[in-house]
Amino acid sequence: MSSQMPELIPYHLTFEGGLHVGTRGVDLEESSVIIPSDTLFSALAATWRRMDQQVDELLAPFTSKPSAPPERPLPPDPSFLLTSAFPRVGGVRFYPMPVNPHVLFDPAKKTVEARGKPLKRVRFLSEGLLQKALLGSKLDEDLFAETGEDQKSHGFALQGGALWLSAAEIASLPAAFRRAKGKETSLRYENVWASERTPRVTIGRITSAATIFHAGRVRFAQECGLWFGLHWTRANAALAALVGQTLAQLQHAGLGGERTSGYGAFTFAEAPPVTLPDPAGGRAALLLSRYHPRGDELPAALTHPAAAYQLVPVEGWLNSPGHAPQRRKRLLMVTEGSLVCPPAYPAGDLSNVRPTYKNPEGQVAHPVYRAGFALAVGWPDDRREHA
């Protein structure tokens, strides 16, 4: 079996024209600020197809293998794992906030009870804070101040409290944000991104009547954007080179929806690797990706006393050359920031969400995959009782 997670290679993404990622799979008016890991994987696979690569061969390690007895296929052994793409502010990368915030604090101090409302607004915590929590330290003293006059804490917030970072990381923010250092209230309301709705017009084919609709877009402040991490489960120089070529192609094609309107195009840069704790089978691990448990991983992965998770329905449209756009099959996945306990790693699977019809004419000929492999980091054992 492949190795766990010795390191994570971060890729920093900058979107000059904004980004549209539907929050409900088929909705245009709303746009998410993150790009889910399954969307990133599908974008890579679709780009391989456009590059005339042997897609079935590249995806073979990610699929389950038949075995005897046939009802217990061999689990997949993916070549690499992806995180979702999370916010980045200058040199500060952010990670998903645990769905159960109690795991970050000393229960004796009752921080969650006292600061529950501000904590509900926190969606992401910085790499520095995550690293501290993964070492088993409590973050009570790192929580941002409640008022502008209270400067005893060592933490700060951005984006109205959605982003939480340590005071030590202020120096890695862009200059526009560093000017607010020491001014807790003003820094908290510095915007890293802004959501907007852009009016669009479609013309009916039969009546030629104009219909107005709106498309959501997220625009990032200067020197801000997203990042995602890639973990190689085993060395593969040829595939690593192909991934680099794929990103070079994909940056022009773009990520997300509404790409014909200029959304989603990006530039990227590889950053130095980050070392994170390995996840261990049967123990709590924090998800940095979406996760679709295999049948043999349930119910243990989600019913362990340390588990704390949320589910998200994954749906949307597929586009295949020679076929009209079609809705994918709906899939339930475990969200980023969940604490899960799979019995072993690699965990998760590659699900075929190709639609099926009673009349197969017009059906897409190839599989349509959504990747649900868990890229997770080991959570300290002494937090289980609060998970």
Contacts in CASP RR format, 6 or more apart in sequence:
PFRMAT RR
TARGET T0000
AUTHOR 0000-0000-0000
METHOD contacts of the structure
MODEL  1
MSSQMPELIPYHLTFEGGLHVGTRGVDLEESSVIIPSDTLFSALAATWRR
MDQQVDELLAPFTSKPSAPPERPLPPDPSFLLTSAFPRVGGVRFYPMPVN
PHVLFDPAKKTVEARGKPLKRVRFLSEGLLQKALLGSKLDEDLFAETGED
QKSHGFALQGGALWLSAAEIASLPAAFRRAKGKETSLRYENVWASERTPR
VTIGRITSAATIFHAGRVRFAQECGLWFGLHWTRANAALAALVGQTLAQL
QHAGLGGERTSGYGAFTFAEAPPVTLPDPAGGRAALLLSRYHPRGDELPA
ALTHPAAAYQLVPVEGWLNSPGHAPQRRKRLLMVTEGSLVCPPAYPAGDL
SNVRPTYKNPEGQVAHPVYRAGFALAVGWPDDRREHA
1 77 0 8 1.000
1 344 0 8 1.000
1 345 0 8 1.000
1 346 0 8 1.000
2 77 0 8 1.000
2 78 0 8 1.000
2 233 0 8 1.000
2 234 0 8 1.000
2 346 0 8 1.000
3 233 0 8 1.000
3 234 0 8 1.000
4 278 0 8 1.000
4 279 0 8 1.000
4 345 0 8 1.000
5 81 0 8 1.000
5 231 0 8 1.000
5 276 0 8 1.000
5 277 0 8 1.000
5 278 0 8 1.000
5 279 0 8 1.000
5 375 0 8 1.000
5 377 0 8 1.000
6 275 0 8 1.000
6 278 0 8 1.000
7 231 0 8 1.000
7 273 0 8 1.000
7 274 0 8 1.000
7 275 0 8 1.000
7 276 0 8 1.000
8 83 0 8 1.000
8 229 0 8 1.000
8 230 0 8 1.000
8 231 0 8 1.000
8 273 0 8 1.000
8 274 0 8 1.000
8 275 0 8 1.000
8 276 0 8 1.000
9 229 0 8 1.000
9 230 0 8 1.000
9 231 0 8 1.000
9 232 0 8 1.000
9 270 0 8 1.000
9 271 0 8 1.000
9 273 0 8 1.000
9 274 0 8 1.000
10 93 0 8 1.000
10 227 0 8 1.000
10 228 0 8 1.000
10 229 0 8 1.000
10 270 0 8 1.000
10 271 0 8 1.000
10 272 0 8 1.000
10 273 0 8 1.000
10 274 0 8 1.000
11 227 0 8 1.000
11 228 0 8 1.000
11 229 0 8 1.000
11 230 0 8 1.000
11 247 0 8 1.000
11 268 0 8 1.000
11 269 0 8 1.000
11 270 0 8 1.000
11 271 0 8 1.000
12 88 0 8 1.000
12 91 0 8 1.000
12 225 0 8 1.000
12 226 0 8 1.000
12 227 0 8 1.000
12 268 0 8 1.000
12 269 0 8 1.000
12 270 0 8 1.000
12 271 0 8 1.000
13 85 0 8 1.000
13 88 0 8 1.000
13 225 0 8 1.000
13 226 0 8 1.000
13 227 0 8 1.000
13 228 0 8 1.000
13 255 0 8 1.000
13 266 0 8 1.000
13 267 0 8 1.000
13 268 0 8 1.000
14 220 0 8 1.000
14 225 0 8 1.000
14 266 0 8 1.000
14 267 0 8 1.000
14 268 0 8 1.000
15 218 0 8 1.000
15 219 0 8 1.000
15 220 0 8 1.000
15 225 0 8 1.000
15 226 0 8 1.000
15 264 0 8 1.000
15 265 0 8 1.000
15 266 0 8 1.000
16 265 0 8 1.000
16 266 0 8 1.000
16 267 0 8 1.000
17 219 0 8 1.000
17 262 0 8 1.000
17 263 0 8 1.000
17 264 0 8 1.000
17 265 0 8 1.000
18 217 0 8 1.000
18 218 0 8 1.000
18 219 0 8 1.000
18 220 0 8 1.000
18 262 0 8 1.000
18 263 0 8 1.000
18 264 0 8 1.000
19 31 0 8 1.000
19 35 0 8 1.000
19 217 0 8 1.000
19 218 0 8 1.000
19 219 0 8 1.000
19 220 0 8 1.000
19 226 0 8 1.000
19 255 0 8 1.000
19 256 0 8 1.000
19 263 0 8 1.000
19 264 0 8 1.000
20 28 0 8 1.000
20 31 0 8 1.000
20 215 0 8 1.000
20 216 0 8 1.000
20 217 0 8 1.000
20 218 0 8 1.000
20 256 0 8 1.000
20 257 0 8 1.000
20 258 0 8 1.000
20 263 0 8 1.000
20 264 0 8 1.000
21 31 0 8 1.000
21 32 0 8 1.000
21 34 0 8 1.000
21 35 0 8 1.000
21 36 0 8 1.000
21 39 0 8 1.000
21 218 0 8 1.000
21 255 0 8 1.000
21 256 0 8 1.000
21 257 0 8 1.000
22 28 0 8 1.000
22 30 0 8 1.000
22 31 0 8 1.000
22 32 0 8 1.000
22 256 0 8 1.000
22 257 0 8 1.000
23 30 0 8 1.000
23 31 0 8 1.000
23 32 0 8 1.000
24 30 0 8 1.000
24 315 0 8 1.000
25 314 0 8 1.000
25 315 0 8 1.000
25 316 0 8 1.000
25 317 0 8 1.000
26 315 0 8 1.000
26 316 0 8 1.000
26 317 0 8 1.000
26 327 0 8 1.000
28 213 0 8 1.000
28 214 0 8 1.000
28 215 0 8 1.000
28 216 0 8 1.000
28 258 0 8 1.000
29 197 0 8 1.000
29 213 0 8 1.000
29 214 0 8 1.000
29 215 0 8 1.000
29 216 0 8 1.000
30 216 0 8 1.000
31 195 0 8 1.000
31 216 0 8 1.000
31 217 0 8 1.000
31 218 0 8 1.000
32 218 0 8 1.000
33 87 0 8 1.000
33 193 0 8 1.000
33 195 0 8 1.000
33 218 0 8 1.000
34 84 0 8 1.000
34 85 0 8 1.000
34 86 0 8 1.000
34 87 0 8 1.000
34 226 0 8 1.000
34 336 0 8 1.000
35 84 0 8 1.000
35 85 0 8 1.000
35 226 0 8 1.000
35 228 0 8 1.000
35 255 0 8 1.000
35 256 0 8 1.000
36 84 0 8 1.000
36 289 0 8 1.000
36 290 0 8 1.000
36 314 0 8 1.000
36 336 0 8 1.000
37 82 0 8 1.000
37 83 0 8 1.000
37 84 0 8 1.000
37 228 0 8 1.000
37 288 0 8 1.000
37 289 0 8 1.000
37 290 0 8 1.000
37 336 0 8 1.000
37 371 0 8 1.000
37 372 0 8 1.000
37 373 0 8 1.000
37 375 0 8 1.000
38 290 0 8 1.000
38 314 0 8 1.000
38 333 0 8 1.000
38 370 0 8 1.000
38 371 0 8 1.000
38 372 0 8 1.000
39 255 0 8 1.000
39 256 0 8 1.000
40 82 0 8 1.000
40 84 0 8 1.000
40 85 0 8 1.000
40 228 0 8 1.000
40 255 0 8 1.000
41 82 0 8 1.000
41 369 0 8 1.000
41 370 0 8 1.000
41 371 0 8 1.000
42 369 0 8 1.000
42 370 0 8 1.000
42 371 0 8 1.000
43 250 0 8 1.000
43 254 0 8 1.000
43 255 0 8 1.000
43 256 0 8 1.000
44 243 0 8 1.000
44 246 0 8 1.000
44 250 0 8 1.000
45 55 0 8 1.000
45 58 0 8 1.000
45 59 0 8 1.000
45 369 0 8 1.000
47 246 0 8 1.000
47 249 0 8 1.000
47 250 0 8 1.000
47 253 0 8 1.000
48 55 0 8 1.000
48 58 0 8 1.000
48 242 0 8 1.000
48 246 0 8 1.000
49 55 0 8 1.000
50 249 0 8 1.000
50 253 0 8 1.000
51 245 0 8 1.000
51 246 0 8 1.000
51 249 0 8 1.000
53 242 0 8 1.000
58 79 0 8 1.000
58 239 0 8 1.000
58 242 0 8 1.000
59 350 0 8 1.000
59 369 0 8 1.000
61 76 0 8 1.000
61 77 0 8 1.000
61 78 0 8 1.000
61 79 0 8 1.000
62 76 0 8 1.000
62 78 0 8 1.000
62 79 0 8 1.000
62 350 0 8 1.000
62 369 0 8 1.000
62 371 0 8 1.000
62 373 0 8 1.000
63 76 0 8 1.000
63 350 0 8 1.000
64 73 0 8 1.000
64 74 0 8 1.000
64 75 0 8 1.000
64 76 0 8 1.000
64 294 0 8 1.000
64 349 0 8 1.000
65 73 0 8 1.000
65 74 0 8 1.000
65 76 0 8 1.000
66 73 0 8 1.000
66 74 0 8 1.000
67 73 0 8 1.000
67 74 0 8 1.000
72 296 0 8 1.000
75 294 0 8 1.000
75 296 0 8 1.000
75 346 0 8 1.000
75 349 0 8 1.000
76 346 0 8 1.000
76 348 0 8 1.000
76 349 0 8 1.000
76 350 0 8 1.000
76 373 0 8 1.000
77 233 0 8 1.000
77 346 0 8 1.000
78 233 0 8 1.000
78 346 0 8 1.000
78 350 0 8 1.000
78 373 0 8 1.000
79 232 0 8 1.000
79 233 0 8 1.000
79 234 0 8 1.000
79 236 0 8 1.000
79 239 0 8 1.000
80 230 0 8 1.000
80 231 0 8 1.000
80 232 0 8 1.000
80 233 0 8 1.000
80 239 0 8 1.000
80 243 0 8 1.000
81 230 0 8 1.000
81 231 0 8 1.000
81 233 0 8 1.000
81 289 0 8 1.000
81 346 0 8 1.000
81 373 0 8 1.000
81 374 0 8 1.000
81 375 0 8 1.000
82 228 0 8 1.000
82 229 0 8 1.000
82 230 0 8 1.000
82 231 0 8 1.000
82 289 0 8 1.000
82 371 0 8 1.000
82 373 0 8 1.000
82 375 0 8 1.000
83 228 0 8 1.000
83 229 0 8 1.000
83 230 0 8 1.000
83 288 0 8 1.000
83 289 0 8 1.000
83 336 0 8 1.000
83 375 0 8 1.000
84 96 0 8 1.000
84 228 0 8 1.000
84 288 0 8 1.000
84 289 0 8 1.000
84 290 0 8 1.000
84 336 0 8 1.000
85 226 0 8 1.000
85 227 0 8 1.000
85 228 0 8 1.000
86 93 0 8 1.000
86 94 0 8 1.000
86 95 0 8 1.000
86 96 0 8 1.000
86 124 0 8 1.000
86 226 0 8 1.000
86 227 0 8 1.000
86 228 0 8 1.000
86 336 0 8 1.000
87 94 0 8 1.000
87 124 0 8 1.000
87 159 0 8 1.000
87 163 0 8 1.000
87 192 0 8 1.000
87 193 0 8 1.000
87 224 0 8 1.000
87 225 0 8 1.000
87 226 0 8 1.000
87 227 0 8 1.000
88 94 0 8 1.000
88 224 0 8 1.000
88 225 0 8 1.000
88 226 0 8 1.000
88 227 0 8 1.000
89 158 0 8 1.000
89 163 0 8 1.000
89 165 0 8 1.000
89 173 0 8 1.000
89 174 0 8 1.000
89 177 0 8 1.000
89 192 0 8 1.000
89 221 0 8 1.000
89 223 0 8 1.000
89 224 0 8 1.000
89 225 0 8 1.000
90 172 0 8 1.000
90 173 0 8 1.000
90 174 0 8 1.000
90 223 0 8 1.000
90 224 0 8 1.000
91 172 0 8 1.000
91 173 0 8 1.000
92 126 0 8 1.000
92 127 0 8 1.000
92 165 0 8 1.000
92 169 0 8 1.000
92 172 0 8 1.000
92 173 0 8 1.000
93 126 0 8 1.000
93 127 0 8 1.000
93 227 0 8 1.000
94 124 0 8 1.000
94 125 0 8 1.000
94 126 0 8 1.000
94 127 0 8 1.000
94 163 0 8 1.000
94 165 0 8 1.000
95 124 0 8 1.000
95 125 0 8 1.000
95 126 0 8 1.000
95 127 0 8 1.000
95 130 0 8 1.000
95 288 0 8 1.000
96 123 0 8 1.000
96 124 0 8 1.000
96 286 0 8 1.000
96 287 0 8 1.000
96 288 0 8 1.000
96 335 0 8 1.000
96 336 0 8 1.000
96 337 0 8 1.000
97 122 0 8 1.000
97 123 0 8 1.000
97 124 0 8 1.000
97 125 0 8 1.000
97 164 0 8 1.000
97 337 0 8 1.000
98 104 0 8 1.000
98 286 0 8 1.000
98 308 0 8 1.000
98 337 0 8 1.000
98 338 0 8 1.000
98 339 0 8 1.000
99 308 0 8 1.000
99 309 0 8 1.000
99 310 0 8 1.000
99 335 0 8 1.000
99 337 0 8 1.000
99 338 0 8 1.000
99 339 0 8 1.000
100 308 0 8 1.000
100 339 0 8 1.000
100 386 0 8 1.000
100 387 0 8 1.000
101 112 0 8 1.000
101 116 0 8 1.000
101 119 0 8 1.000
101 122 0 8 1.000
102 112 0 8 1.000
102 386 0 8 1.000
102 387 0 8 1.000
103 133 0 8 1.000
103 308 0 8 1.000
103 339 0 8 1.000
103 379 0 8 1.000
103 383 0 8 1.000
103 386 0 8 1.000
103 387 0 8 1.000
104 125 0 8 1.000
104 133 0 8 1.000
104 138 0 8 1.000
104 139 0 8 1.000
105 111 0 8 1.000
105 112 0 8 1.000
105 138 0 8 1.000
105 139 0 8 1.000
105 140 0 8 1.000
106 138 0 8 1.000
106 140 0 8 1.000
107 386 0 8 1.000
109 138 0 8 1.000
109 140 0 8 1.000
111 140 0 8 1.000
111 143 0 8 1.000
112 119 0 8 1.000
115 143 0 8 1.000
115 146 0 8 1.000
118 143 0 8 1.000
118 144 0 8 1.000
118 146 0 8 1.000
118 157 0 8 1.000
118 161 0 8 1.000
119 143 0 8 1.000
121 160 0 8 1.000
121 161 0 8 1.000
121 162 0 8 1.000
122 157 0 8 1.000
122 161 0 8 1.000
122 162 0 8 1.000
122 163 0 8 1.000
122 164 0 8 1.000
123 162 0 8 1.000
123 163 0 8 1.000
124 162 0 8 1.000
124 163 0 8 1.000
124 164 0 8 1.000
125 133 0 8 1.000
125 163 0 8 1.000
125 164 0 8 1.000
125 165 0 8 1.000
126 163 0 8 1.000
126 164 0 8 1.000
126 165 0 8 1.000
126 166 0 8 1.000
126 169 0 8 1.000
127 169 0 8 1.000
127 274 0 8 1.000
128 165 0 8 1.000
128 166 0 8 1.000
128 168 0 8 1.000
128 169 0 8 1.000
129 139 0 8 1.000
129 142 0 8 1.000
129 164 0 8 1.000
129 165 0 8 1.000
129 166 0 8 1.000
132 139 0 8 1.000
132 142 0 8 1.000
132 166 0 8 1.000
133 139 0 8 1.000
133 380 0 8 1.000
134 276 0 8 1.000
134 277 0 8 1.000
134 377 0 8 1.000
134 378 0 8 1.000
134 379 0 8 1.000
134 380 0 8 1.000
135 380 0 8 1.000
136 380 0 8 1.000
136 382 0 8 1.000
136 383 0 8 1.000
141 153 0 8 1.000
141 154 0 8 1.000
142 153 0 8 1.000
142 154 0 8 1.000
142 155 0 8 1.000
142 166 0 8 1.000
143 153 0 8 1.000
143 155 0 8 1.000
143 164 0 8 1.000
144 153 0 8 1.000
144 155 0 8 1.000
144 156 0 8 1.000
144 157 0 8 1.000
144 161 0 8 1.000
144 164 0 8 1.000
144 184 0 8 1.000
144 188 0 8 1.000
145 151 0 8 1.000
145 152 0 8 1.000
145 153 0 8 1.000
145 155 0 8 1.000
145 184 0 8 1.000
147 184 0 8 1.000
147 185 0 8 1.000
148 183 0 8 1.000
148 184 0 8 1.000
148 185 0 8 1.000
150 184 0 8 1.000
151 182 0 8 1.000
151 184 0 8 1.000
154 166 0 8 1.000
154 167 0 8 1.000
154 168 0 8 1.000
155 164 0 8 1.000
155 165 0 8 1.000
155 166 0 8 1.000
155 167 0 8 1.000
156 164 0 8 1.000
156 165 0 8 1.000
156 166 0 8 1.000
156 167 0 8 1.000
156 170 0 8 1.000
156 184 0 8 1.000
156 187 0 8 1.000
156 188 0 8 1.000
157 163 0 8 1.000
157 164 0 8 1.000
157 165 0 8 1.000
157 187 0 8 1.000
157 188 0 8 1.000
158 165 0 8 1.000
158 177 0 8 1.000
158 187 0 8 1.000
158 188 0 8 1.000
158 190 0 8 1.000
158 191 0 8 1.000
158 192 0 8 1.000
159 190 0 8 1.000
159 191 0 8 1.000
159 192 0 8 1.000
159 193 0 8 1.000
160 188 0 8 1.000
160 189 0 8 1.000
161 188 0 8 1.000
163 192 0 8 1.000
170 177 0 8 1.000
170 178 0 8 1.000
170 181 0 8 1.000
171 178 0 8 1.000
174 221 0 8 1.000
174 222 0 8 1.000
174 223 0 8 1.000
174 224 0 8 1.000
176 190 0 8 1.000
176 221 0 8 1.000
176 222 0 8 1.000
176 223 0 8 1.000
177 187 0 8 1.000
177 190 0 8 1.000
180 186 0 8 1.000
180 187 0 8 1.000
180 190 0 8 1.000
181 187 0 8 1.000
191 221 0 8 1.000
192 220 0 8 1.000
192 221 0 8 1.000
192 224 0 8 1.000
192 225 0 8 1.000
193 218 0 8 1.000
193 219 0 8 1.000
193 220 0 8 1.000
193 221 0 8 1.000
193 224 0 8 1.000
193 225 0 8 1.000
194 218 0 8 1.000
194 219 0 8 1.000
195 216 0 8 1.000
195 217 0 8 1.000
195 218 0 8 1.000
196 216 0 8 1.000
196 217 0 8 1.000
196 218 0 8 1.000
196 219 0 8 1.000
197 214 0 8 1.000
197 215 0 8 1.000
197 216 0 8 1.000
197 217 0 8 1.000
198 214 0 8 1.000
198 215 0 8 1.000
198 216 0 8 1.000
198 217 0 8 1.000
198 261 0 8 1.000
199 212 0 8 1.000
199 213 0 8 1.000
199 214 0 8 1.000
200 212 0 8 1.000
200 213 0 8 1.000
200 214 0 8 1.000
200 215 0 8 1.000
200 261 0 8 1.000
201 210 0 8 1.000
201 211 0 8 1.000
201 212 0 8 1.000
201 213 0 8 1.000
202 210 0 8 1.000
202 211 0 8 1.000
202 213 0 8 1.000
203 209 0 8 1.000
203 210 0 8 1.000
203 211 0 8 1.000
204 210 0 8 1.000
204 211 0 8 1.000
215 258 0 8 1.000
215 261 0 8 1.000
215 263 0 8 1.000
216 258 0 8 1.000
217 258 0 8 1.000
217 263 0 8 1.000
220 226 0 8 1.000
227 271 0 8 1.000
229 288 0 8 1.000
229 375 0 8 1.000
230 243 0 8 1.000
231 375 0 8 1.000
232 240 0 8 1.000
233 346 0 8 1.000
247 268 0 8 1.000
251 265 0 8 1.000
251 266 0 8 1.000
251 267 0 8 1.000
251 268 0 8 1.000
252 265 0 8 1.000
253 259 0 8 1.000
253 265 0 8 1.000
254 263 0 8 1.000
254 264 0 8 1.000
254 265 0 8 1.000
254 266 0 8 1.000
255 264 0 8 1.000
255 266 0 8 1.000
256 263 0 8 1.000
256 264 0 8 1.000
257 263 0 8 1.000
257 264 0 8 1.000
258 264 0 8 1.000
259 265 0 8 1.000
276 377 0 8 1.000
276 378 0 8 1.000
277 377 0 8 1.000
277 378 0 8 1.000
278 377 0 8 1.000
278 378 0 8 1.000
279 285 0 8 1.000
279 342 0 8 1.000
279 345 0 8 1.000
279 374 0 8 1.000
279 376 0 8 1.000
279 377 0 8 1.000
279 378 0 8 1.000
280 378 0 8 1.000
281 341 0 8 1.000
281 342 0 8 1.000
281 343 0 8 1.000
281 344 0 8 1.000
281 345 0 8 1.000
282 300 0 8 1.000
282 304 0 8 1.000
282 341 0 8 1.000
282 342 0 8 1.000
282 343 0 8 1.000
282 344 0 8 1.000
283 306 0 8 1.000
283 341 0 8 1.000
283 378 0 8 1.000
283 379 0 8 1.000
283 381 0 8 1.000
284 304 0 8 1.000
284 306 0 8 1.000
284 307 0 8 1.000
284 339 0 8 1.000
284 340 0 8 1.000
284 341 0 8 1.000
284 378 0 8 1.000
284 379 0 8 1.000
284 381 0 8 1.000
284 383 0 8 1.000
284 384 0 8 1.000
284 387 0 8 1.000
285 339 0 8 1.000
285 340 0 8 1.000
285 341 0 8 1.000
285 342 0 8 1.000
285 374 0 8 1.000
285 376 0 8 1.000
285 377 0 8 1.000
285 378 0 8 1.000
285 379 0 8 1.000
286 337 0 8 1.000
286 338 0 8 1.000
286 339 0 8 1.000
286 376 0 8 1.000
286 377 0 8 1.000
286 378 0 8 1.000
286 379 0 8 1.000
287 334 0 8 1.000
287 335 0 8 1.000
287 336 0 8 1.000
287 337 0 8 1.000
287 338 0 8 1.000
287 339 0 8 1.000
287 340 0 8 1.000
287 374 0 8 1.000
287 375 0 8 1.000
287 376 0 8 1.000
288 336 0 8 1.000
288 337 0 8 1.000
288 375 0 8 1.000
288 376 0 8 1.000
288 377 0 8 1.000
289 336 0 8 1.000
289 372 0 8 1.000
289 373 0 8 1.000
289 374 0 8 1.000
289 375 0 8 1.000
289 376 0 8 1.000
290 312 0 8 1.000
290 314 0 8 1.000
290 333 0 8 1.000
290 334 0 8 1.000
290 335 0 8 1.000
290 336 0 8 1.000
290 372 0 8 1.000
291 333 0 8 1.000
291 334 0 8 1.000
291 338 0 8 1.000
291 340 0 8 1.000
291 347 0 8 1.000
291 348 0 8 1.000
291 372 0 8 1.000
291 373 0 8 1.000
291 374 0 8 1.000
291 376 0 8 1.000
292 331 0 8 1.000
292 332 0 8 1.000
292 333 0 8 1.000
292 334 0 8 1.000
292 348 0 8 1.000
292 349 0 8 1.000
292 351 0 8 1.000
292 370 0 8 1.000
292 372 0 8 1.000
293 301 0 8 1.000
293 302 0 8 1.000
293 334 0 8 1.000
293 340 0 8 1.000
293 342 0 8 1.000
293 347 0 8 1.000
293 348 0 8 1.000
293 349 0 8 1.000
294 347 0 8 1.000
294 348 0 8 1.000
294 349 0 8 1.000
296 343 0 8 1.000
297 342 0 8 1.000
297 343 0 8 1.000
297 347 0 8 1.000
297 348 0 8 1.000
300 341 0 8 1.000
300 342 0 8 1.000
300 343 0 8 1.000
301 307 0 8 1.000
301 340 0 8 1.000
301 341 0 8 1.000
301 342 0 8 1.000
301 343 0 8 1.000
301 347 0 8 1.000
302 309 0 8 1.000
302 334 0 8 1.000
302 340 0 8 1.000
302 341 0 8 1.000
304 341 0 8 1.000
305 384 0 8 1.000
305 385 0 8 1.000
305 387 0 8 1.000
306 339 0 8 1.000
306 341 0 8 1.000
306 379 0 8 1.000
306 383 0 8 1.000
306 384 0 8 1.000
306 387 0 8 1.000
307 338 0 8 1.000
307 339 0 8 1.000
307 340 0 8 1.000
307 341 0 8 1.000
307 387 0 8 1.000
308 338 0 8 1.000
308 339 0 8 1.000
308 387 0 8 1.000
309 334 0 8 1.000
309 335 0 8 1.000
309 338 0 8 1.000
309 339 0 8 1.000
309 340 0 8 1.000
310 334 0 8 1.000
310 335 0 8 1.000
310 338 0 8 1.000
311 332 0 8 1.000
311 333 0 8 1.000
311 334 0 8 1.000
311 335 0 8 1.000
312 332 0 8 1.000
312 333 0 8 1.000
312 334 0 8 1.000
312 335 0 8 1.000
313 330 0 8 1.000
313 331 0 8 1.000
313 332 0 8 1.000
314 330 0 8 1.000
314 331 0 8 1.000
314 332 0 8 1.000
314 333 0 8 1.000
314 370 0 8 1.000
315 327 0 8 1.000
315 328 0 8 1.000
315 329 0 8 1.000
315 330 0 8 1.000
315 331 0 8 1.000
316 327 0 8 1.000
316 328 0 8 1.000
317 325 0 8 1.000
317 326 0 8 1.000
317 327 0 8 1.000
317 328 0 8 1.000
318 325 0 8 1.000
318 326 0 8 1.000
318 327 0 8 1.000
318 328 0 8 1.000
318 353 0 8 1.000
318 354 0 8 1.000
318 355 0 8 1.000
318 364 0 8 1.000
318 368 0 8 1.000
319 325 0 8 1.000
320 364 0 8 1.000
320 366 0 8 1.000
320 368 0 8 1.000
323 362 0 8 1.000
323 364 0 8 1.000
326 355 0 8 1.000
326 364 0 8 1.000
327 355 0 8 1.000
328 353 0 8 1.000
328 354 0 8 1.000
328 355 0 8 1.000
328 368 0 8 1.000
328 370 0 8 1.000
329 353 0 8 1.000
329 354 0 8 1.000
329 355 0 8 1.000
329 356 0 8 1.000
330 353 0 8 1.000
331 351 0 8 1.000
331 353 0 8 1.000
331 370 0 8 1.000
333 370 0 8 1.000
333 372 0 8 1.000
334 340 0 8 1.000
334 374 0 8 1.000
339 379 0 8 1.000
339 387 0 8 1.000
340 347 0 8 1.000
340 374 0 8 1.000
340 376 0 8 1.000
342 348 0 8 1.000
342 374 0 8 1.000
345 374 0 8 1.000
345 376 0 8 1.000
346 373 0 8 1.000
346 374 0 8 1.000
347 373 0 8 1.000
347 374 0 8 1.000
347 376 0 8 1.000
348 372 0 8 1.000
348 373 0 8 1.000
348 374 0 8 1.000
349 372 0 8 1.000
349 373 0 8 1.000
350 369 0 8 1.000
350 370 0 8 1.000
350 371 0 8 1.000
350 372 0 8 1.000
350 373 0 8 1.000
351 369 0 8 1.000
351 370 0 8 1.000
351 372 0 8 1.000
352 367 0 8 1.000
352 368 0 8 1.000
352 369 0 8 1.000
353 368 0 8 1.000
353 369 0 8 1.000
353 370 0 8 1.000
354 363 0 8 1.000
354 364 0 8 1.000
354 366 0 8 1.000
354 367 0 8 1.000
354 368 0 8 1.000
355 363 0 8 1.000
355 364 0 8 1.000
355 368 0 8 1.000
356 363 0 8 1.000
357 363 0 8 1.000
379 387 0 8 1.000
END
